[in-house]
Amino acid sequence: MISYCHWGLSAGQRFPSIMNWCQSAFGPKLEVLTPCQWYTRGHDHDGVFYDEKGIYWLNIKHGTYLWESPPAAADAALEEIRKARLTRRSSTHIVIVPRLCTTLWLKQLYKASDIVLYLPPRFSPWPTTMLEPLVIGILFPYSRFYSWQFKGTPRPCAARIKMQKLLQEADLDPGSLLFEFFSSTTKISSLSEHLVRKLLFFGKTTGVSYTSAGGARVKRKRQKCQSR
């Protein structure tokens, strides 16, 4: 049985085709981090420079990172992700780990991730010879508005349930489903508060409306003032 438990191998080491699938599912800007980059690029560090006074500074560049960790080291990777999110809140982190040694890291993944999905071992990027599902955790950038993060909001939760159901039942490539969902959610940081609430919550939104009705009311008030 020990020969089937690859605790020290990441998903890419066990089945290299999964890396190409991740690039297609999460976009061409995806950066695959090595274990050494967990402590540098994973924290948005992109080289160094010296200013005119000779002071040492770090280049900070946001990105979309793929953390492919062996199951035995997933707890260390998640610890660095949670540190990085405290200081660099505009990057997206994606974690893929085979479902092994879950007592070490799965609870921490659920606490940190906005969405957790399971890729069953029956697709071409993750075949039946892998035996266990591939756990995918997605940590989106923090929003500028309430509720500040995707985790726990109704619409993303409903989308996750629907997507997981399709992954379990439908015999189709899950990469297209993930790409459609991922590309639509990564743009939320640039939207207005009104649109953010419409994307995260069901029902009518509260607060100030961003429609053109407000402009019409202001125009009518100005006309009344001029008539007086």
N, CA, C and O of each residue as an XYZ file, in Angstrom:
912
protein
N       0.816     -1.216      0.000
C       0.000      0.000      0.000
C       0.851      1.268      0.000
O       0.451      2.294     -0.549
N       2.027      1.185      0.621
C       2.869      2.380      0.691
C       3.263      2.860     -0.704
O       3.435      4.060     -0.918
N       3.408      1.936     -1.654
C       3.808      2.323     -3.016
C       2.745      3.168     -3.708
O       3.059      3.840     -4.691
N       1.510      3.161     -3.239
C       0.438      3.949     -3.830
C       0.251      5.296     -3.120
O      -0.562      6.113     -3.553
N       0.975      5.528     -2.065
C       0.844      6.765     -1.285
C       2.032      7.670     -1.575
O       3.067      7.581     -0.914
N       1.878      8.535     -2.555
C       2.965      9.421     -2.976
C       2.906     10.704     -2.149
O       2.517     11.757     -2.655
N       3.288     10.613     -0.893
C       3.197     11.760      0.008
C       4.182     12.859     -0.338
O       3.916     14.033     -0.081
N       5.320     12.495     -0.919
C       6.356     13.481     -1.204
C       6.363     13.984     -2.630
O       7.308     14.667     -3.026
N       5.339     13.671     -3.424
C       5.272     14.104     -4.821
C       4.086     15.031     -5.019
O       2.985     14.764     -4.536
N       4.322     16.126     -5.737
C       3.232     17.048     -6.057
C       2.419     16.504     -7.222
O       2.780     15.494     -7.826
N       1.318     17.182     -7.532
C       0.461     16.748     -8.637
C       1.201     16.802     -9.964
O       1.037     15.910    -10.796
N       2.021     17.843    -10.178
C       2.780     17.944    -11.420
C       3.851     16.885    -11.550
O       4.154     16.452    -12.662
N       4.428     16.459    -10.451
C       5.434     15.402    -10.497
C       4.796     14.040    -10.764
O       5.392     13.195    -11.433
N       3.615     13.828    -10.255
C       2.944     12.556    -10.475
C       2.358     12.459    -11.882
O       2.418     11.401    -12.508
N       1.794     13.556    -12.379
C       1.182     13.541    -13.713
C       1.402     14.913    -14.347
O       0.603     15.823    -14.128
N       2.483     15.079    -15.140
C       2.846     16.408    -15.657
C       1.772     17.080    -16.500
O       1.769     18.306    -16.602
N       0.861     16.327    -17.107
C      -0.170     16.938    -17.954
C      -1.105     17.845    -17.171
O      -1.771     18.698    -17.758
N      -1.166     17.678    -15.879
C      -2.059     18.515    -15.074
C      -1.626     19.972    -15.106
O      -2.457     20.860    -14.918
N      -0.342     20.239    -15.342
C       0.138     21.617    -15.375
C      -0.390     22.343    -16.612
O      -0.773     23.510    -16.525
N      -0.416     21.662    -17.763
C      -0.994     22.267    -18.965
C      -2.483     22.533    -18.781
O      -3.005     23.544    -19.252
N      -3.157     21.623    -18.097
C      -4.578     21.800    -17.851
C      -4.823     23.010    -16.941
O      -5.785     23.750    -17.146
N      -3.975     23.212    -15.956
C      -4.108     24.367    -15.063
C      -3.888     25.676    -15.820
O      -4.566     26.669    -15.559
N      -2.943     25.675    -16.755
C      -2.708     26.876    -17.549
C      -3.928     27.224    -18.383
O      -4.260     28.401    -18.528
N      -4.605     26.217    -18.937
C      -5.808     26.480    -19.736
C      -7.005     26.836    -18.869
O      -7.872     27.600    -19.296
N      -7.066     26.288    -17.645
C      -8.222     26.533    -16.780
C      -8.136     27.875    -16.066
O      -9.165     28.496    -15.801
N      -6.919     28.338    -15.748
C      -6.764     29.559    -14.966
C      -6.088     30.685    -15.730
O      -5.737     31.705    -15.138
N      -5.901     30.521    -17.012
C      -5.405     31.615    -17.836
C      -3.913     31.579    -18.071
O      -3.180     30.941    -17.317
N      -3.450     32.264    -19.120
C      -2.020     32.237    -19.471
C      -1.131     33.003    -18.503
O       0.086     32.815    -18.525
N      -1.690     33.856    -17.655
C      -0.881     34.635    -16.717
C      -0.552     33.858    -15.447
O       0.050     34.405    -14.523
N      -0.935     32.608    -15.399
C      -0.690     31.797    -14.204
C       0.809     31.548    -14.033
O       1.486     31.142    -14.978
N       1.320     31.790    -12.836
C       2.720     31.555    -12.508
C       2.828     30.343    -11.589
O       2.257     30.326    -10.498
N       3.560     29.336    -12.036
C       3.761     28.129    -11.238
C       4.954     28.349    -10.315
O       6.066     28.591    -10.785
N       4.732     28.267     -9.022
C       5.777     28.540     -8.041
C       6.521     27.270     -7.661
O       5.918     26.215     -7.463
N       7.821     27.385     -7.564
C       8.635     26.319     -7.001
C       8.644     26.470     -5.476
O       8.290     27.535     -4.972
N       9.037     25.436     -4.732
C       9.087     25.581     -3.260
C       9.934     26.755     -2.793
O       9.602     27.388     -1.791
N      11.024     27.062     -3.498
C      11.840     28.218     -3.101
C      11.095     29.533     -3.323
O      11.293     30.490     -2.575
N      10.240     29.587     -4.348
C       9.487     30.804     -4.640
C       8.301     31.007     -3.695
O       7.691     32.076     -3.712
N       7.962     30.024     -2.880
C       6.910     30.224     -1.884
C       7.248     31.390     -0.960
O       6.348     32.068     -0.464
N       8.541     31.627     -0.725
C       8.980     32.626      0.237
C       9.396     33.940     -0.433
O       9.782     34.885      0.255
N       9.322     34.007     -1.750
C       9.698     35.230     -2.466
C       8.569     35.677     -3.396
O       7.833     36.609     -3.072
N       8.431     35.023     -4.537
C       7.404     35.427     -5.498
C       5.993     35.228     -4.951
O       5.077     35.964     -5.316
N       5.817     34.241     -4.081
C       4.514     34.032     -3.469
C       4.070     35.203     -2.610
O       2.880     35.359     -2.337
N       5.027     36.034     -2.180
C       4.737     37.256     -1.423
C       4.819     38.494     -2.319
O       4.985     39.606     -1.817
N       4.704     38.314     -3.633
C       4.726     39.391     -4.638
C       6.094     40.035     -4.796
O       6.184     41.136     -5.339
N       7.160     39.390     -4.341
C       8.504     39.935     -4.531
C       8.970     39.653     -5.957
O       8.934     38.512     -6.418
N       9.403     40.695     -6.643
C       9.844     40.558     -8.034
C      11.173     41.285     -8.221
O      11.255     42.286     -8.933
N      12.192     40.773     -7.580
C      13.496     41.395     -7.683
C      13.683     42.543     -6.702
O      12.809     42.830     -5.884
N      14.842     43.194     -6.798
C      15.193     44.288     -5.888
C      15.767     45.441     -6.699
O      16.136     45.283     -7.863
N      15.835     46.610     -6.055
C      16.486     47.770     -6.662
C      16.968     48.691     -5.551
O      16.533     48.591     -4.404
N      17.877     49.588     -5.917
C      18.414     50.593     -4.991
C      17.975     51.972     -5.470
O      18.092     52.285     -6.655
N      17.473     52.790     -4.563
C      17.057     54.136     -4.948
C      18.264     55.062     -5.028
O      19.406     54.623     -4.886
N      18.004     56.346     -5.258
C      19.088     57.311     -5.441
C      19.925     57.498     -4.183
O      21.059     57.971     -4.259
N      19.376     57.129     -3.023
C      20.131     57.224     -1.774
C      20.849     55.925     -1.426
O      21.490     55.820     -0.381
N      20.734     54.939     -2.311
C      21.391     53.673     -2.064
C      20.652     52.753     -1.114
O      21.230     51.803     -0.586
N      19.376     53.032     -0.893
C      18.570     52.200      0.003
C      17.993     51.027     -0.768
O      17.524     51.180     -1.896
N      18.030     49.880     -0.163
C      17.590     48.614     -0.758
C      16.067     48.506     -0.678
O      15.490     48.646      0.401
N      15.402     48.253     -1.838
C      13.950     48.117     -1.892
C      13.568     46.862     -2.668
O      14.324     46.380     -3.512
N      12.389     46.348     -2.368
C      11.846     45.205     -3.100
C      10.889     45.684     -4.186
O      10.091     46.593     -3.959
N      10.970     45.080     -5.352
C       9.952     45.290     -6.380
C       8.721     44.457     -6.031
O       8.834     43.253     -5.803
N       7.552     45.084     -5.990
C       6.312     44.397     -5.675
C       5.464     44.323     -6.936
O       5.154     45.348     -7.543
N       5.094     43.119     -7.326
C       4.283     42.905     -8.523
C       3.236     41.835     -8.221
O       3.570     40.705     -7.866
N       1.974     42.205     -8.367
C       0.886     41.271     -8.102
C       0.776     40.251     -9.228
O       1.214     40.498    -10.352
N       0.189     39.110     -8.913
C       0.062     38.067     -9.925
C      -0.950     37.003     -9.527
O      -1.640     37.108     -8.513
N      -1.010     35.974    -10.365
C      -1.852     34.803    -10.120
C      -0.925     33.610     -9.985
O      -0.239     33.248    -10.941
N      -0.894     32.993     -8.810
C       0.111     31.992     -8.493
C      -0.519     30.613     -8.313
O      -1.608     30.470     -7.758
N       0.195     29.619     -8.795
C      -0.200     28.225     -8.603
C       0.774     27.574     -7.634
O       1.970     27.479     -7.909
N       0.252     27.130     -6.503
C       1.046     26.447     -5.491
C       0.776     24.954     -5.636
O      -0.279     24.479     -5.217
N       1.694     24.218     -6.210
C       1.541     22.761     -6.343
C       2.457     22.106     -5.320
O       3.658     21.949     -5.538
N       1.871     21.740     -4.230
C       2.651     21.240     -3.110
C       2.468     19.739     -2.936
O       1.367     19.238     -3.162
N       3.495     19.008     -2.544
C       3.304     17.622     -2.118
C       2.401     17.580     -0.890
O       2.418     18.520     -0.095
N       1.623     16.536     -0.714
C       0.730     16.468      0.460
C       1.468     16.608      1.786
O       0.931     17.190      2.729
N       2.689     16.086      1.877
C       3.426     16.147      3.142
C       3.910     17.549      3.472
O       4.237     17.825      4.626
N       3.965     18.446      2.485
C       4.443     19.813      2.719
C       3.352     20.850      2.506
O       3.646     22.045      2.497
N       2.109     20.433      2.336
C       1.032     21.375      2.050
C       0.771     22.319      3.213
O       0.367     23.462      3.002
N       0.996     21.855      4.437
C       0.782     22.742      5.585
C       1.754     23.911      5.575
O       1.385     25.023      5.950
N       2.994     23.674      5.149
C       3.980     24.759      5.054
C       3.605     25.751      3.955
O       3.758     26.960      4.132
N       3.110     25.244      2.814
C       2.690     26.126      1.724
C       1.509     26.987      2.148
O       1.485     28.183      1.861
N       0.534     26.399      2.825
C      -0.637     27.162      3.249
C      -0.277     28.205      4.306
O      -0.890     29.272      4.360
N       0.693     27.907      5.127
C       1.143     28.898      6.106
C       1.710     30.130      5.417
O       1.451     31.257      5.840
N       2.488     29.918      4.349
C       3.045     31.048      3.609
C       1.969     31.803      2.848
O       2.041     33.027      2.733
N       0.978     31.100      2.330
C      -0.116     31.775      1.628
C      -0.868     32.705      2.570
O      -1.192     33.834      2.204
N      -1.143     32.239      3.768
C      -1.896     33.059      4.716
C      -1.081     34.267      5.172
O      -1.640     35.329      5.443
N       0.232     34.104      5.257
C       1.089     35.258      5.569
C       1.066     36.267      4.422
O       0.975     37.475      4.642
N       1.150     35.748      3.186
C       1.188     36.630      2.020
C      -0.102     37.426      1.878
O      -0.065     38.587      1.470
N      -1.230     36.830      2.203
C      -2.510     37.532      2.056
C      -2.690     38.643      3.085
O      -3.487     39.557      2.875
N      -1.973     38.574      4.173
C      -2.078     39.636      5.168
C      -1.430     40.928      4.687
O      -1.870     42.016      5.059
N      -0.398     40.820      3.871
C       0.344     42.003      3.427
C       0.090     42.348      1.964
O       0.097     43.525      1.602
N      -0.135     41.341      1.114
C      -0.356     41.564     -0.324
C      -1.746     41.052     -0.672
O      -1.955     39.851     -0.842
N      -2.686     41.973     -0.774
C      -4.093     41.580     -0.857
C      -4.665     41.651     -2.265
O      -5.876     41.513     -2.438
N      -3.830     41.863     -3.271
C      -4.330     42.004     -4.635
C      -3.943     40.848     -5.538
O      -4.185     40.911     -6.743
N      -3.354     39.802     -4.999
C      -2.940     38.647     -5.791
C      -3.925     37.496     -5.606
O      -4.665     37.439     -4.624
N      -3.912     36.589     -6.569
C      -4.758     35.400     -6.544
C      -3.882     34.176     -6.336
O      -2.850     34.027     -6.991
N      -4.290     33.298     -5.425
C      -3.519     32.097     -5.117
C      -4.386     30.863     -5.400
O      -5.551     30.799     -5.008
N      -3.793     29.902     -6.083
C      -4.470     28.642     -6.401
C      -3.614     27.498     -5.872
O      -2.417     27.426     -6.152
N      -4.224     26.618     -5.118
C      -3.516     25.495     -4.497
C      -4.061     24.200     -5.081
O      -5.275     24.002     -5.124
N      -3.171     23.313     -5.531
C      -3.581     21.976     -5.980
C      -2.765     20.951     -5.195
O      -1.535     20.989     -5.186
N      -3.471     20.043     -4.544
C      -2.818     19.017     -3.730
C      -3.589     17.710     -3.894
O      -4.814     17.720     -3.769
N      -2.931     16.593     -4.166
C      -3.628     15.297     -4.136
C      -4.184     15.028     -2.737
O      -3.577     15.402     -1.734
N      -5.318     14.391     -2.689
C      -5.989     14.193     -1.401
C      -5.324     13.074     -0.599
O      -5.843     11.963     -0.491
N      -4.169     13.404     -0.046
C      -3.409     12.518      0.830
C      -2.931     13.332      2.026
O      -2.765     14.547      1.922
N      -2.709     12.671      3.158
C      -2.262     13.358      4.381
C      -3.174     14.531      4.727
O      -2.693     15.578      5.161
N      -4.471     14.371      4.542
C      -5.389     15.496      4.723
C      -5.451     15.996      6.164
O      -5.831     17.143      6.398
N      -5.091     15.167      7.122
C      -5.118     15.629      8.515
C      -4.103     16.736      8.767
O      -4.215     17.462      9.754
N      -3.113     16.875      7.888
C      -2.083     17.894      8.071
C      -2.494     19.251      7.510
O      -2.039     20.281      8.007
N      -3.349     19.275      6.479
C      -3.534     20.534      5.765
C      -4.971     20.837      5.310
O      -5.257     21.993      5.000
N      -5.873     19.872      5.256
C      -7.181     20.123      4.646
C      -8.002     21.148      5.439
O      -8.652     22.005      4.841
N      -7.984     21.073      6.757
C      -8.732     22.027      7.568
C      -8.206     23.440      7.364
O      -8.981     24.394      7.290
N      -6.898     23.568      7.275
C      -6.293     24.887      7.046
C      -6.641     25.424      5.661
O      -6.814     26.630      5.481
N      -6.743     24.513      4.672
C      -7.120     24.938      3.316
C      -8.535     25.495      3.299
O      -8.785     26.516      2.658
N      -9.459     24.848      3.987
C     -10.834     25.335      4.034
C     -10.920     26.692      4.747
O     -11.737     27.534      4.374
N     -10.097     26.901      5.751
C     -10.105     28.184      6.453
C      -9.578     29.308      5.568
O     -10.086     30.428      5.621
N      -8.570     29.019      4.762
C      -7.922     30.061      3.970
C      -8.603     30.315      2.639
O      -8.614     31.453      2.169
N      -9.168     29.300      2.021
C      -9.658     29.404      0.644
C     -11.056     29.990      0.588
O     -11.865     29.816      1.500
N     -11.318     30.691     -0.508
C     -12.672     31.158     -0.787
C     -13.524     30.027     -1.357
O     -14.712     29.919     -1.053
N     -12.908     29.190     -2.182
C     -13.620     28.081     -2.819
C     -12.698     26.866     -2.833
O     -11.509     26.983     -3.131
N     -13.250     25.703     -2.511
C     -12.516     24.436     -2.565
C     -13.297     23.478     -3.463
O     -14.490     23.253     -3.262
N     -12.606     22.920     -4.454
C     -13.209     21.978     -5.401
C     -12.418     20.681     -5.410
O     -11.245     20.649     -5.038
N     -13.081     19.610     -5.842
C     -12.445     18.303     -5.949
C     -12.548     17.835     -7.402
O     -13.644     17.701     -7.946
N     -11.394     17.590     -8.019
C     -11.353     17.061     -9.380
C     -11.273     15.542     -9.306
O     -10.242     15.009     -8.895
N     -12.328     14.828     -9.691
C     -12.321     13.363     -9.566
C     -11.266     12.737    -10.479
O     -10.934     13.305    -11.520
N     -10.738     11.572    -10.100
C      -9.714     10.914    -10.938
C     -10.335     10.122    -12.081
O     -10.263      8.894    -12.106
N     -10.939     10.824    -13.013
C     -11.532     10.144    -14.176
C     -11.493     11.006    -15.430
O     -12.133     10.672    -16.427
N     -10.747     12.115    -15.394
C     -10.589     12.970    -16.557
C      -9.184     12.796    -17.129
O      -8.291     12.265    -16.469
N      -9.004     13.254    -18.369
C      -7.700     13.117    -19.011
C      -6.590     13.847    -18.267
O      -5.480     13.318    -18.207
N      -6.821     15.050    -17.687
C      -5.733     15.686    -16.919
C      -5.461     15.027    -15.581
O      -4.392     15.230    -15.006
N      -6.409     14.237    -15.065
C      -6.228     13.561    -13.779
C      -6.920     12.199    -13.874
O      -8.065     12.056    -13.446
N      -6.227     11.193    -14.436
C      -6.870      9.913    -14.761
C      -7.098      9.033    -13.532
O      -6.738      9.387    -12.410
N      -7.699      7.893    -13.779
C      -8.053      6.969    -12.688
C      -6.825      6.374    -12.012
O      -6.920      5.920    -10.872
N      -5.678      6.362    -12.681
C      -4.465      5.818    -12.064
C      -3.973      6.672    -10.898
O      -3.140      6.221    -10.113
N      -4.480      7.902    -10.776
C      -4.120      8.758     -9.646
C      -4.851      8.362     -8.372
O      -4.452      8.767     -7.280
N      -5.913      7.579     -8.496
C      -6.653      6.970     -7.390
C      -7.438      7.978     -6.542
O      -8.639      7.795     -6.344
N      -6.806      9.013     -6.047
C      -7.468      9.986     -5.182
C      -7.801     11.263     -5.951
O      -7.096     11.597     -6.903
N      -8.865     11.993     -5.561
C      -9.182     13.268     -6.220
C      -8.087     14.307     -6.009
O      -7.272     14.198     -5.094
N      -8.088     15.299     -6.864
C      -7.179     16.437     -6.739
C      -7.939     17.578     -6.080
O      -8.977     18.007     -6.585
N      -7.432     18.069     -4.962
C      -8.084     19.153     -4.230
C      -7.578     20.486     -4.782
O      -6.371     20.715     -4.870
N      -8.515     21.358     -5.152
C      -8.196     22.662     -5.725
C      -8.757     23.740     -4.811
O      -9.970     23.821     -4.622
N      -7.901     24.556     -4.250
C      -8.321     25.684     -3.418
C      -7.999     26.994     -4.115
O      -6.886     27.181     -4.605
N      -8.969     27.902     -4.161
C      -8.807     29.188     -4.839
C      -8.962     30.307     -3.816
O      -9.957     30.361     -3.093
N      -7.980     31.196     -3.757
C      -8.004     32.346     -2.857
C      -7.985     33.605     -3.712
O      -6.949     33.972     -4.266
N      -9.127     34.260     -3.816
C      -9.251     35.457     -4.641
C      -8.723     36.681     -3.897
O      -8.597     36.652     -2.673
N      -8.411     37.763     -4.626
C      -8.009     39.002     -3.943
C      -9.147     39.540     -3.084
O     -10.317     39.260     -3.346
N      -8.803     40.299     -2.075
C      -9.812     40.929     -1.242
C     -10.531     42.022     -2.031
O      -9.927     42.708     -2.856
N     -11.818     42.171     -1.767
C     -12.610     43.207     -2.416
C     -12.456     44.523     -1.666
O     -12.117     44.537     -0.483
N     -12.706     45.624     -2.362
C     -12.640     46.943     -1.728
C     -13.895     47.248     -0.916
O     -13.924     48.207     -0.145
N     -14.937     46.422     -1.094
C     -16.220     46.694     -0.467
C     -16.668     45.481      0.344
O     -16.082     44.402      0.257
N     -17.711     45.683      1.127
C     -18.302     44.606      1.911
C     -18.810     43.526      0.952
O     -19.449     43.854     -0.047
N     -18.542     42.249      1.231
C     -18.053     41.647      2.441
C     -16.546     41.345      2.411
O     -16.072     40.436      3.092
N     -15.819     42.107      1.625
C     -14.362     42.127      1.597
C     -13.742     40.876      0.998
O     -12.618     40.941      0.501
N     -14.428     39.740      1.025
C     -13.900     38.517      0.426
C     -15.058     37.664     -0.102
O     -16.217     37.871      0.257
N     -14.714     36.701     -0.965
C     -15.720     35.847     -1.584
C     -16.260     34.801     -0.611
O     -17.406     34.365     -0.722
N     -15.447     34.422      0.310
C     -15.791     33.305      1.187
C     -17.083     33.582      1.961
O     -17.217     34.613      2.620
N     -18.032     32.639      1.869
C     -19.266     32.734      2.624
C     -20.371     33.533      1.964
O     -21.488     33.560      2.483
N     -20.107     34.190      0.834
C     -21.157     34.950      0.162
C     -22.039     34.013     -0.661
O     -21.553     32.997     -1.159
N     -23.333     34.334     -0.817
C     -24.286     33.368     -1.395
C     -24.008     32.967     -2.839
O     -23.995     31.776     -3.150
N     -23.790     33.918     -3.713
C     -23.651     33.564     -5.136
C     -22.418     32.701     -5.420
O     -22.556     31.690     -6.109
N     -21.214     33.044     -4.926
C     -20.078     32.143     -5.140
C     -20.281     30.764     -4.540
O     -19.827     29.773     -5.111
N     -20.960     30.677     -3.389
C     -21.234     29.367     -2.786
C     -22.155     28.542     -3.676
O     -21.952     27.340     -3.848
N     -23.170     29.195     -4.241
C     -24.074     28.485     -5.146
C     -23.350     28.052     -6.413
O     -23.589     26.960     -6.929
N     -22.463     28.911     -6.915
C     -21.694     28.549     -8.105
C     -20.755     27.379     -7.827
O     -20.573     26.511     -8.680
N     -20.155     27.355     -6.624
C     -19.264     26.243     -6.274
C     -20.034     24.927     -6.198
O     -19.556     23.902     -6.685
N     -21.223     24.946     -5.593
C     -22.030     23.722     -5.497
C     -22.425     23.228     -6.881
O     -22.369     22.029     -7.157
N     -22.823     24.147     -7.748
C     -23.212     23.767     -9.107
C     -22.022     23.209     -9.884
O     -22.154     22.222    -10.607
N     -20.857     23.846     -9.730
C     -19.680     23.390    -10.458
C     -19.218     22.017     -9.976
O     -18.857     21.156    -10.778
N     -19.236     21.822     -8.645
C     -18.828     20.526     -8.113
C     -19.781     19.423     -8.556
O     -19.352     18.295     -8.800
N     -21.067     19.737     -8.664
C     -22.040     18.758     -9.135
C     -21.778     18.392    -10.588
O     -21.900     17.227    -10.968
N     -21.417     19.382    -11.403
C     -21.097     19.101    -12.798
C     -19.822     18.269    -12.913
O     -19.722     17.388    -13.767
N     -18.847     18.556    -12.047
C     -17.613     17.779    -12.075
C     -17.859     16.318    -11.706
O     -17.188     15.421    -12.218
N     -18.810     16.086    -10.830
C     -19.081     14.730    -10.376
C     -19.946     13.945    -11.365
O     -19.774     12.735    -11.518
N     -20.874     14.630    -12.033
C     -21.870     13.914    -12.833
C     -21.617     13.997    -14.333
O     -21.758     13.003    -15.045
N     -21.247     15.169    -14.810
C     -21.134     15.358    -16.255
C     -19.814     14.803    -16.775
O     -18.771     14.944    -16.137
N     -19.877     14.175    -17.935
C     -18.679     13.637    -18.574
C     -18.158     14.659    -19.582
O     -18.286     14.477    -20.793
N     -17.578     15.716    -19.072
C     -17.040     16.783    -19.908
C     -15.774     17.327    -19.272
O     -15.453     17.036    -18.120
N     -15.058     18.132    -20.064
C     -13.802     18.692    -19.578
C     -14.099     19.784    -18.560
O     -14.736     20.777    -18.912
N     -13.662     19.640    -17.311
C     -13.949     20.672    -16.303
C     -13.136     21.939    -16.481
O     -13.413     22.946    -15.829
N     -12.124     21.908    -17.362
C     -11.293     23.088    -17.540
C     -12.067     24.282    -18.072
O     -11.827     25.410    -17.642
N     -13.000     24.054    -19.007
C     -13.793     25.153    -19.558
C     -14.703     25.759    -18.502
O     -14.906     26.973    -18.480
N     -15.261     24.914    -17.614
C     -16.109     25.417    -16.538
C     -15.308     26.286    -15.577
O     -15.758     27.361    -15.179
N     -14.133     25.823    -15.212
C     -13.293     26.581    -14.289
C     -12.826     27.897    -14.901
O     -12.785     28.921    -14.219
N     -12.475     27.870    -16.186
C     -11.998     29.089    -16.844
C     -13.096     30.136    -16.902
O     -12.839     31.314    -16.656
N     -14.315     29.725    -17.223
C     -15.434     30.673    -17.283
C     -15.711     31.288    -15.916
O     -15.927     32.495    -15.801
N     -15.704     30.455    -14.890
C     -15.957     30.961    -13.537
C     -14.805     31.832    -13.052
O     -15.027     32.898    -12.477
N     -13.583     31.384    -13.280
C     -12.411     32.098    -12.775
C     -12.246     33.446    -13.461
O     -11.947     34.439    -12.797
N     -12.435     33.502    -14.774
C     -12.259     34.760    -15.502
C     -13.308     35.793    -15.118
O     -13.033     36.992    -15.157
N     -14.507     35.348    -14.749
C     -15.554     36.298    -14.367
C     -15.340     36.855    -12.977
O     -15.729     37.992    -12.709
N     -14.734     36.089    -12.081
C     -14.565     36.535    -10.699
C     -13.307     37.370    -10.495
O     -13.261     38.184     -9.573
N     -12.293     37.192    -11.326
C     -11.058     37.955    -11.129
C     -11.228     39.434    -11.462
O     -10.392     40.247    -11.067
N     -12.289     39.805    -12.180
C     -12.502     41.200    -12.547
C     -13.249     41.989    -11.481
O     -13.466     43.192    -11.630
N     -13.639     41.317    -10.414
C     -14.519     41.971     -9.442
C     -13.814     43.091     -8.679
O     -14.477     44.004     -8.187
N     -12.499     43.041     -8.571
C     -11.785     44.070     -7.814
C     -11.866     45.437     -8.478
O     -11.655     46.450     -7.811
N     -12.167     45.496     -9.781
C     -12.246     46.766    -10.495
C     -13.671     47.282    -10.641
O     -13.881     48.332    -11.249
N     -14.660     46.565    -10.097
C     -16.062     46.957    -10.243
C     -16.486     47.901     -9.126
O     -15.811     48.026     -8.104
N     -17.615     48.560     -9.341
C     -18.178     49.448     -8.329
C     -18.835     48.635     -7.224
O     -19.057     47.433     -7.366
N     -19.143     49.313     -6.119
C     -19.745     48.623     -4.975
C     -21.094     48.029     -5.320
O     -21.422     46.932     -4.868
N     -21.878     48.735     -6.112
C     -23.211     48.257     -6.493
C     -23.116     46.957     -7.292
O     -23.877     46.021     -7.048
N     -22.182     46.898     -8.247
C     -22.025     45.687     -9.062
C     -21.418     44.544     -8.261
O     -21.753     43.381     -8.485
N     -20.528     44.870     -7.331
C     -19.939     43.828     -6.491
C     -21.006     43.135     -5.665
O     -21.009     41.909     -5.553
N     -21.913     43.914     -5.086
C     -22.975     43.322     -4.275
C     -23.931     42.495     -5.124
O     -24.460     41.490     -4.650
N     -24.161     42.899     -6.368
C     -25.031     42.118     -7.245
C     -24.389     40.780     -7.611
O     -25.089     39.790     -7.823
N     -23.053     40.752     -7.683
C     -22.358     39.518     -8.030
C     -22.207     38.580     -6.839
O     -22.079     37.368     -7.017
N     -22.222     39.124     -5.638
C     -21.981     38.302     -4.457
C     -23.249     37.889     -3.716
O     -23.258     36.879     -3.014
N     -24.323     38.671     -3.872
C     -25.519     38.413     -3.090
C     -26.732     38.270     -4.000
O     -26.763     38.811     -5.105
N     -27.730     37.531     -3.516
C     -29.005     37.404     -4.206
C     -29.938     38.523     -3.760
O     -29.703     39.175     -2.742
N     -30.999     38.737     -4.535
C     -32.008     39.718     -4.155
C     -31.574     41.130     -4.466
O     -30.577     41.359     -5.151
N     -32.355     42.090     -3.941
C     -32.096     43.497     -4.194
C     -30.917     43.960     -3.347
O     -30.753     43.551     -2.197
N     -30.109     44.815     -3.940
C     -28.972     45.378     -3.221
C     -29.396     46.625     -2.464
O     -30.324     47.327     -2.864
N     -28.712     46.887     -1.378
C     -28.992     48.064     -0.572
C     -27.905     49.100     -0.775
O     -26.864     48.813     -1.366
N     -28.148     50.298     -0.286
C     -27.154     51.351     -0.411
C     -27.459     52.274     -1.569
O     -28.573     52.289     -2.092
N     -26.465     53.040     -1.962
C     -26.636     54.038     -3.004
C     -26.687     53.365     -4.362
O     -25.840     52.529     -4.676
N     -27.667     53.722     -5.163
C     -27.802     53.157     -6.492
C     -26.885     53.885     -7.458
O     -26.634     55.083     -7.324
N     -26.390     53.137     -8.435
C     -25.501     53.700     -9.440
C     -26.198     53.841    -10.784
O     -25.526     53.911    -11.813
N     -27.528     53.885    -10.806
C     -28.268     54.032    -12.047
C     -28.367     55.503    -12.413
O     -27.928     56.374    -11.662
N     -28.946     55.767    -13.568
C     -29.080     57.147    -14.042
C     -30.260     57.861    -13.416
O     -30.472     59.043    -13.686
N     -31.051     57.162    -12.569
C     -32.211     57.797    -11.951
C     -31.805     58.966    -11.062
O     -32.501     59.979    -10.999
N     -30.684     58.819    -10.382
C     -30.212     59.892     -9.517
C     -29.931     61.166    -10.284
O     -30.228     62.261     -9.808
N     -29.355     61.027    -11.477
C     -29.089     62.192    -12.298
C     -30.358     62.899    -12.716
O     -30.391     64.129    -12.777
N     -31.411     62.137    -13.009
C     -32.686     62.733    -13.397
C     -33.298     63.511    -12.241
O     -33.856     64.588    -12.454
N     -33.205     62.986    -11.020
C     -33.741     63.683     -9.861
C     -33.008     65.001     -9.625
O     -33.628     66.027     -9.344
N     -31.676     64.962     -9.743
C     -30.893     66.194     -9.582
C     -31.277     67.223    -10.632
O     -31.331     68.417    -10.340
N     -31.541     66.774    -11.841
C     -31.915     67.693    -12.911
C     -33.256     68.357    -12.622
O     -33.417     69.554    -12.858
N     -34.230     67.585    -12.108
C     -35.533     68.144    -11.779
C     -35.425     69.164    -10.647
O     -36.096     70.196    -10.668
N     -34.575     68.871     -9.655
C     -34.386     69.820     -8.555
C     -33.818     71.137     -9.063
O     -34.225     72.209     -8.615
N     -32.875     71.056    -10.000
C     -32.292     72.275    -10.548
C     -33.333     73.087    -11.301
O     -33.341     74.315    -11.216
N     -34.218     72.410    -12.042
C     -35.264     73.119    -12.781
C     -36.222     73.826    -11.839
O     -36.665     74.938    -12.126
N     -36.555     73.183    -10.694
C     -37.440     73.814     -9.725
C     -36.801     75.050     -9.107
O     -37.464     76.067     -8.900
N     -35.513     74.953     -8.817
C     -34.814     76.094     -8.232
C     -34.771     77.274     -9.200
O     -34.922     78.426     -8.794
N     -34.563     76.976    -10.485
C     -34.502     78.050    -11.478
C     -35.857     78.707    -11.675
O     -35.940     79.915    -11.893
N     -36.948     77.890    -11.597
C     -38.288     78.447    -11.767
C     -38.675     79.385    -10.621
O     -39.422     80.344    -10.818
N     -38.156     79.097     -9.412
C     -38.438     79.967     -8.276
C     -37.703     81.298     -8.384
O     -37.833     82.148     -7.504
